[in-house]
């Protein structure tokens, strides 16, 4: 059975957000039941231009094949095919290239 990489990445993003919510709740400790739970602030979406700049820089530094592999791991041949939900993960993976 073949798992769609895009669906898998989206599910991982949802799980990550759930873990962040749980972690924030645990850090705050037990709240008064009369006080509504606050939602953690969501980070602003990563702009395409930022991801493109980092990938281009890594490519210029000799990581072209690694950049292509990262795109492929996100189910794309080029950056414009990557789901914006995956930009944060892609950016993190690209920045880790050394």
VMD Tcl script that builds the backbone (N, CA, C; Angstrom):
set m [mol new atoms 294]
animate dup $m
set s [atomselect $m all]
$s set {name element resname resid chain x y z} {
  {N N UNK 1 A 0.839 -1.169 0.000}
  {CA C UNK 1 A 0.000 0.000 0.000}
  {C C UNK 1 A 0.891 1.242 0.000}
  {N N UNK 2 A 0.665 2.131 -0.947}
  {CA C UNK 2 A 1.481 3.324 -1.100}
  {C C UNK 2 A 0.806 4.502 -0.399}
  {N N UNK 3 A 1.534 5.171 0.455}
  {CA C UNK 3 A 1.004 6.315 1.183}
  {C C UNK 3 A 1.357 7.574 0.402}
  {N N UNK 4 A 0.380 8.428 0.171}
  {CA C UNK 4 A 0.605 9.686 -0.529}
  {C C UNK 4 A 1.441 10.586 0.379}
  {N N UNK 5 A 2.604 11.011 -0.111}
  {CA C UNK 5 A 3.521 11.824 0.684}
  {C C UNK 5 A 2.884 13.145 1.101}
  {N N UNK 6 A 2.057 13.711 0.244}
  {CA C UNK 6 A 1.413 14.976 0.569}
  {C C UNK 6 A 0.457 14.795 1.745}
  {N N UNK 7 A -0.342 13.729 1.706}
  {CA C UNK 7 A -1.274 13.462 2.802}
  {C C UNK 7 A -0.517 13.183 4.092}
  {N N UNK 8 A 0.586 12.436 3.975}
  {CA C UNK 8 A 1.394 12.125 5.146}
  {C C UNK 8 A 1.974 13.400 5.756}
  {N N UNK 9 A 2.489 14.291 4.917}
  {CA C UNK 9 A 3.053 15.548 5.414}
  {C C UNK 9 A 1.991 16.398 6.090}
  {N N UNK 10 A 0.794 16.450 5.510}
  {CA C UNK 10 A -0.289 17.225 6.111}
  {C C UNK 10 A -0.694 16.643 7.457}
  {N N UNK 11 A -0.735 15.329 7.544}
  {CA C UNK 11 A -1.087 14.684 8.813}
  {C C UNK 11 A -0.015 14.946 9.865}
  {N N UNK 12 A 1.260 14.900 9.454}
  {CA C UNK 12 A 2.346 15.204 10.386}
  {C C UNK 12 A 2.243 16.645 10.892}
  {N N UNK 13 A 1.874 17.576 10.018}
  {CA C UNK 13 A 1.704 18.966 10.435}
  {C C UNK 13 A 0.576 19.086 11.448}
  {N N UNK 14 A -0.544 18.371 11.212}
  {CA C UNK 14 A -1.659 18.406 12.163}
  {C C UNK 14 A -1.234 17.818 13.513}
  {N N UNK 15 A -0.491 16.725 13.473}
  {CA C UNK 15 A -0.013 16.104 14.722}
  {C C UNK 15 A 0.919 17.057 15.469}
  {N N UNK 16 A 1.788 17.728 14.715}
  {CA C UNK 16 A 2.701 18.688 15.333}
  {C C UNK 16 A 1.953 19.797 16.028}
  {N N UNK 17 A 0.920 20.317 15.372}
  {CA C UNK 17 A 0.115 21.378 15.984}
  {C C UNK 17 A -0.593 20.868 17.236}
  {N N UNK 18 A -1.077 19.635 17.193}
  {CA C UNK 18 A -1.743 19.059 18.369}
  {C C UNK 18 A -0.759 18.917 19.525}
  {N N UNK 19 A 0.465 18.503 19.219}
  {CA C UNK 19 A 1.483 18.366 20.265}
  {C C UNK 19 A 1.858 19.727 20.860}
  {N N UNK 20 A 1.935 20.755 20.010}
  {CA C UNK 20 A 2.225 22.093 20.518}
  {C C UNK 20 A 1.125 22.575 21.455}
  {N N UNK 21 A -0.118 22.305 21.087}
  {CA C UNK 21 A -1.246 22.691 21.923}
  {C C UNK 21 A -1.187 21.966 23.267}
  {N N UNK 22 A -0.922 20.684 23.225}
  {CA C UNK 22 A -0.820 19.893 24.449}
  {C C UNK 22 A 0.332 20.369 25.319}
  {N N UNK 23 A 1.464 20.625 24.702}
  {CA C UNK 23 A 2.632 21.102 25.442}
  {C C UNK 23 A 2.349 22.433 26.122}
  {N N UNK 24 A 1.691 23.339 25.394}
  {CA C UNK 24 A 1.371 24.644 25.979}
  {C C UNK 24 A 0.429 24.489 27.165}
  {N N UNK 25 A -0.532 23.589 27.039}
  {CA C UNK 25 A -1.483 23.372 28.135}
  {C C UNK 25 A -0.768 22.787 29.355}
  {N N UNK 26 A 0.137 21.880 29.120}
  {CA C UNK 26 A 0.871 21.263 30.228}
  {C C UNK 26 A 1.804 22.270 30.897}
  {N N UNK 27 A 2.385 23.160 30.108}
  {CA C UNK 27 A 3.288 24.171 30.645}
  {C C UNK 27 A 2.549 25.164 31.518}
  {N N UNK 28 A 1.342 25.526 31.095}
  {CA C UNK 28 A 0.545 26.478 31.874}
  {C C UNK 28 A 0.089 25.868 33.187}
  {N N UNK 29 A -0.012 24.563 33.228}
  {CA C UNK 29 A -0.506 23.906 34.427}
  {C C UNK 29 A -2.016 23.860 34.434}
  {N N UNK 30 A -2.542 23.396 35.508}
  {CA C UNK 30 A -3.996 23.267 35.625}
  {C C UNK 30 A -4.628 24.650 35.706}
  {N N UNK 31 A -5.569 24.895 34.800}
  {CA C UNK 31 A -6.253 26.177 34.784}
  {C C UNK 31 A -7.560 26.072 35.556}
  {N N UNK 32 A -8.015 27.218 35.999}
  {CA C UNK 32 A -9.317 27.295 36.652}
  {C C UNK 32 A -10.380 26.889 35.641}
  {N N UNK 33 A -11.278 26.013 36.017}
  {CA C UNK 33 A -12.276 25.500 35.082}
  {C C UNK 33 A -13.206 26.591 34.570}
  {N N UNK 34 A -13.306 27.721 35.291}
  {CA C UNK 34 A -14.163 28.805 34.833}
  {C C UNK 34 A -13.486 29.623 33.733}
  {N N UNK 35 A -12.171 29.547 33.660}
  {CA C UNK 35 A -11.425 30.312 32.658}
  {C C UNK 35 A -11.305 29.489 31.379}
  {N N UNK 36 A -11.751 30.027 30.258}
  {CA C UNK 36 A -11.650 29.262 29.018}
  {C C UNK 36 A -10.191 29.057 28.623}
  {N N UNK 37 A -9.906 27.909 28.041}
  {CA C UNK 37 A -8.552 27.603 27.606}
  {C C UNK 37 A -8.186 28.523 26.445}
  {N N UNK 38 A -6.985 29.053 26.495}
  {CA C UNK 38 A -6.523 29.935 25.434}
  {C C UNK 38 A -5.847 29.097 24.353}
  {N N UNK 39 A -6.091 29.475 23.125}
  {CA C UNK 39 A -5.443 28.808 22.005}
  {C C UNK 39 A -4.036 29.368 21.859}
  {N N UNK 40 A -3.044 28.502 21.626}
  {CA C UNK 40 A -1.696 29.022 21.419}
  {C C UNK 40 A -1.653 29.834 20.125}
  {N N UNK 41 A -0.827 30.866 20.132}
  {CA C UNK 41 A -0.704 31.675 18.937}
  {C C UNK 41 A -0.039 30.843 17.846}
  {N N UNK 42 A -0.634 30.892 16.673}
  {CA C UNK 42 A -0.051 30.168 15.564}
  {C C UNK 42 A 0.975 31.067 14.897}
  {N N UNK 43 A 2.052 30.448 14.463}
  {CA C UNK 43 A 3.086 31.194 13.781}
  {C C UNK 43 A 2.563 31.657 12.430}
  {N N UNK 44 A 3.087 32.783 11.985}
  {CA C UNK 44 A 2.706 33.285 10.667}
  {C C UNK 44 A 3.193 32.292 9.622}
  {N N UNK 45 A 2.440 32.138 8.540}
  {CA C UNK 45 A 2.873 31.209 7.501}
  {C C UNK 45 A 4.212 31.640 6.900}
  {N N UNK 46 A 4.985 30.664 6.508}
  {CA C UNK 46 A 6.286 30.918 5.887}
  {C C UNK 46 A 6.040 31.365 4.446}
  {N N UNK 47 A 6.579 32.501 4.039}
  {CA C UNK 47 A 6.368 32.937 2.657}
  {C C UNK 47 A 7.195 32.116 1.673}
  {N N UNK 48 A 6.634 31.899 0.508}
  {CA C UNK 48 A 7.307 31.164 -0.560}
  {C C UNK 48 A 8.671 31.776 -0.858}
  {N N UNK 49 A 8.759 33.091 -0.856}
  {CA C UNK 49 A 10.006 33.769 -1.193}
  {C C UNK 49 A 11.135 33.399 -0.231}
  {N N UNK 50 A 10.799 33.227 1.042}
  {CA C UNK 50 A 11.826 32.858 2.025}
  {C C UNK 50 A 12.347 31.450 1.761}
  {N N UNK 51 A 11.432 30.524 1.483}
  {CA C UNK 51 A 11.833 29.145 1.190}
  {C C UNK 51 A 12.669 29.129 -0.086}
  {N N UNK 52 A 12.223 29.862 -1.107}
  {CA C UNK 52 A 12.944 29.914 -2.384}
  {C C UNK 52 A 14.355 30.458 -2.183}
  {N N UNK 53 A 14.503 31.498 -1.364}
  {CA C UNK 53 A 15.818 32.105 -1.135}
  {C C UNK 53 A 16.767 31.112 -0.455}
  {N N UNK 54 A 16.268 30.404 0.540}
  {CA C UNK 54 A 17.117 29.435 1.249}
  {C C UNK 54 A 17.508 28.284 0.321}
  {N N UNK 55 A 16.543 27.772 -0.448}
  {CA C UNK 55 A 16.856 26.677 -1.373}
  {C C UNK 55 A 17.851 27.117 -2.440}
  {N N UNK 56 A 17.696 28.333 -2.953}
  {CA C UNK 56 A 18.625 28.847 -3.961}
  {C C UNK 56 A 20.021 29.004 -3.372}
  {N N UNK 57 A 20.102 29.491 -2.150}
  {CA C UNK 57 A 21.388 29.650 -1.485}
  {C C UNK 57 A 22.063 28.290 -1.283}
  {N N UNK 58 A 21.299 27.311 -0.830}
  {CA C UNK 58 A 21.860 25.971 -0.626}
  {C C UNK 58 A 22.328 25.377 -1.946}
  {N N UNK 59 A 21.581 25.618 -2.998}
  {CA C UNK 59 A 21.957 25.120 -4.315}
  {C C UNK 59 A 23.269 25.760 -4.774}
  {N N UNK 60 A 23.407 27.071 -4.568}
  {CA C UNK 60 A 24.652 27.767 -4.930}
  {C C UNK 60 A 25.836 27.252 -4.131}
  {N N UNK 61 A 25.580 26.777 -2.921}
  {CA C UNK 61 A 26.659 26.261 -2.068}
  {C C UNK 61 A 27.021 24.811 -2.393}
  {N N UNK 62 A 26.375 24.244 -3.422}
  {CA C UNK 62 A 26.723 22.893 -3.854}
  {C C UNK 62 A 25.772 21.803 -3.401}
  {N N UNK 63 A 24.650 22.172 -2.862}
  {CA C UNK 63 A 23.685 21.192 -2.367}
  {C C UNK 63 A 22.514 20.978 -3.334}
  {N N UNK 64 A 22.753 21.175 -4.620}
  {CA C UNK 64 A 21.674 21.078 -5.609}
  {C C UNK 64 A 20.970 19.734 -5.556}
  {N N UNK 65 A 21.733 18.639 -5.499}
  {CA C UNK 65 A 21.095 17.314 -5.467}
  {C C UNK 65 A 20.316 17.113 -4.170}
  {N N UNK 66 A 20.821 17.679 -3.076}
  {CA C UNK 66 A 20.106 17.576 -1.800}
  {C C UNK 66 A 18.798 18.370 -1.842}
  {N N UNK 67 A 18.831 19.538 -2.474}
  {CA C UNK 67 A 17.633 20.365 -2.602}
  {C C UNK 67 A 16.594 19.625 -3.433}
  {N N UNK 68 A 17.033 19.020 -4.531}
  {CA C UNK 68 A 16.109 18.251 -5.371}
  {C C UNK 68 A 15.506 17.086 -4.595}
  {N N UNK 69 A 16.331 16.426 -3.768}
  {CA C UNK 69 A 15.835 15.311 -2.955}
  {C C UNK 69 A 14.812 15.795 -1.925}
  {N N UNK 70 A 15.053 16.962 -1.344}
  {CA C UNK 70 A 14.090 17.519 -0.387}
  {C C UNK 70 A 12.756 17.799 -1.063}
  {N N UNK 71 A 12.812 18.414 -2.242}
  {CA C UNK 71 A 11.577 18.689 -2.973}
  {C C UNK 71 A 10.840 17.394 -3.277}
  {N N UNK 72 A 11.598 16.392 -3.726}
  {CA C UNK 72 A 10.986 15.101 -4.057}
  {C C UNK 72 A 10.350 14.470 -2.820}
  {N N UNK 73 A 11.001 14.617 -1.660}
  {CA C UNK 73 A 10.448 14.040 -0.430}
  {C C UNK 73 A 9.137 14.714 -0.029}
  {N N UNK 74 A 8.919 15.914 -0.561}
  {CA C UNK 74 A 7.662 16.630 -0.309}
  {C C UNK 74 A 6.706 16.495 -1.491}
  {N N UNK 75 A 6.979 15.507 -2.341}
  {CA C UNK 75 A 6.080 15.185 -3.445}
  {C C UNK 75 A 6.092 16.175 -4.585}
  {N N UNK 76 A 7.227 16.837 -4.798}
  {CA C UNK 76 A 7.287 17.857 -5.843}
  {C C UNK 76 A 8.576 17.750 -6.643}
  {N N UNK 77 A 8.511 18.214 -7.856}
  {CA C UNK 77 A 9.699 18.329 -8.699}
  {C C UNK 77 A 10.278 19.742 -8.618}
  {N N UNK 78 A 9.405 20.711 -8.291}
  {CA C UNK 78 A 9.837 22.097 -8.155}
  {C C UNK 78 A 9.088 22.730 -6.991}
  {N N UNK 79 A 9.631 23.820 -6.488}
  {CA C UNK 79 A 9.094 24.447 -5.286}
  {C C UNK 79 A 7.633 24.865 -5.437}
  {N N UNK 80 A 7.255 25.318 -6.599}
  {CA C UNK 80 A 5.876 25.775 -6.791}
  {C C UNK 80 A 4.861 24.644 -6.632}
  {N N UNK 81 A 5.313 23.398 -6.657}
  {CA C UNK 81 A 4.427 22.254 -6.483}
  {C C UNK 81 A 4.285 21.827 -5.018}
  {N N UNK 82 A 5.086 22.401 -4.138}
  {CA C UNK 82 A 5.049 22.045 -2.714}
  {C C UNK 82 A 3.862 22.730 -2.049}
  {N N UNK 83 A 3.127 21.980 -1.240}
  {CA C UNK 83 A 1.998 22.516 -0.490}
  {C C UNK 83 A 2.531 23.523 0.535}
  {N N UNK 84 A 1.966 24.734 0.579}
  {CA C UNK 84 A 2.429 25.738 1.538}
  {C C UNK 84 A 2.423 25.267 2.992}
  {N N UNK 85 A 1.595 24.296 3.324}
  {CA C UNK 85 A 1.576 23.733 4.679}
  {C C UNK 85 A 2.930 23.115 5.013}
  {N N UNK 86 A 3.654 22.678 3.999}
  {CA C UNK 86 A 4.922 21.993 4.194}
  {C C UNK 86 A 6.127 22.928 4.180}
  {N N UNK 87 A 5.918 24.225 3.957}
  {CA C UNK 87 A 7.046 25.155 3.863}
  {C C UNK 87 A 7.916 25.159 5.115}
  {N N UNK 88 A 7.314 25.124 6.282}
  {CA C UNK 88 A 8.095 25.166 7.527}
  {C C UNK 88 A 9.013 23.951 7.628}
  {N N UNK 89 A 8.485 22.775 7.336}
  {CA C UNK 89 A 9.297 21.562 7.398}
  {C C UNK 89 A 10.392 21.591 6.336}
  {N N UNK 90 A 10.037 22.016 5.134}
  {CA C UNK 90 A 11.005 22.085 4.040}
  {C C UNK 90 A 12.107 23.077 4.379}
  {N N UNK 91 A 11.744 24.214 4.915}
  {CA C UNK 91 A 12.721 25.225 5.295}
  {C C UNK 91 A 13.656 24.699 6.370}
  {N N UNK 92 A 13.100 24.038 7.350}
  {CA C UNK 92 A 13.912 23.467 8.429}
  {C C UNK 92 A 14.892 22.425 7.885}
  {N N UNK 93 A 14.420 21.574 6.998}
  {CA C UNK 93 A 15.268 20.536 6.419}
  {C C UNK 93 A 16.369 21.159 5.560}
  {N N UNK 94 A 16.035 22.188 4.808}
  {CA C UNK 94 A 17.022 22.861 3.956}
  {C C UNK 94 A 18.083 23.568 4.801}
  {N N UNK 95 A 17.658 24.222 5.865}
  {CA C UNK 95 A 18.601 24.929 6.723}
  {C C UNK 95 A 19.549 23.958 7.424}
  {N N UNK 96 A 19.143 22.710 7.572}
  {CA C UNK 96 A 19.983 21.711 8.230}
  {C C UNK 96 A 21.068 21.160 7.306}
  {N N UNK 97 A 20.978 21.449 6.011}
  {CA C UNK 97 A 21.995 20.973 5.082}
  {C C UNK 97 A 23.323 21.646 5.385}
  {N N UNK 98 A 24.323 20.849 5.647}
  {CA C UNK 98 A 25.668 21.375 5.956}
  {C C UNK 98 A 26.698 20.648 5.148}
}
mol reanalyze $m
mol bondsrecalc $m
mol representation Tube
mol addrep $m
